[in-house]
């Protein structure tokens, strides 16, 4: 969460330029909590429940290229796994 607030703080619009990093962090926390509660209420899904995701990539310290590489690696592994599962099902 601190990285998210830092990125927002560094890319503020001129009219928001006097907001502190602490203020941006608090606003980010409030927005995230509202979004989480809305998803729970509307869809009965807790976005913080990591068991709901096939892949989670922490982009905080990675370049866009590194993020892309991680996604492609995971997708490649997924495809291989699916292919093996399909092949094993078809041979039974």
N, C-alpha and C positions, 0 to 999 in steps of 0.2 A: 504494500500500500504506500509506503514511503516513496518508492520509485515512481509510482503513478502520480502522486502529488508533485514530486520534483519535476516530472516532465510537463505537467500542466502549468506549474509555476513558471518554468522557463519559457513557455510559449504563450504567455498571457497576451490578451489584446491590450491596446493602449489604455482603454478605459478601466481595465482591471489591474493595471501595472502597480498600483500601490498596495495590493493585497500581499500579505506575508505568506511565507511557505506554510506556517502553522495554520493560517486561515484556510488556505487551499487544501491542506490535509484534512481539516475538520469538515469542510464542504464535501470533499470526496468521500469521506466516511459516511456522512449523512445521505448522500446520493446513493451510495452502494447499499446502505441499509434499506432505503425506500425501495430500491429495485428488487432487493432480495425478498422483502415482505410482499411486494406485488406479485412476484413469481410464485411464492408460496400460496398466496390467496387465490390467484387466478388459475394456476396450473398444478398446484400441489407439488412443486419442485423446489428444492433448496439448492440454489446455484453453488453453494459452498460444499455440497456433498460430492466429493471427488469420485465416488464410485459411479456416478452418472456419466462420466466422460471416458472416452476411449484413449484420449491423448491430452495431456496438460503440458504446456511448454512455458516455462518461466522465462519471459523475454527481457527481464530486468537488466541483465548484463550481456545480452547477446546482440549481435548485429542482425539486420534483416536477412543477410545471407546465411548466417548460422541458424536462424529460426527456420528458414526455408529448408535447409539441409536436414534438420531434425524432423521436420514434417515429412519430407520425402523418404527418409530412412524408415520412419514409422509406417508410412503407407506401403513401402516396398515389403516390409516385414508382414504387414496385414495381407497383402496380395499373396505372398508366398504361403502364409498360413491358410488362407482361404482356398488356394489351389490344392494344397496338401489335403485339407479336409474334404474337398470335392472329390479328389482322386481316391481317397480312402473310402468314401461313401459309395462311389461308383464301382469299386472292386469287390464290394461285399455282396 
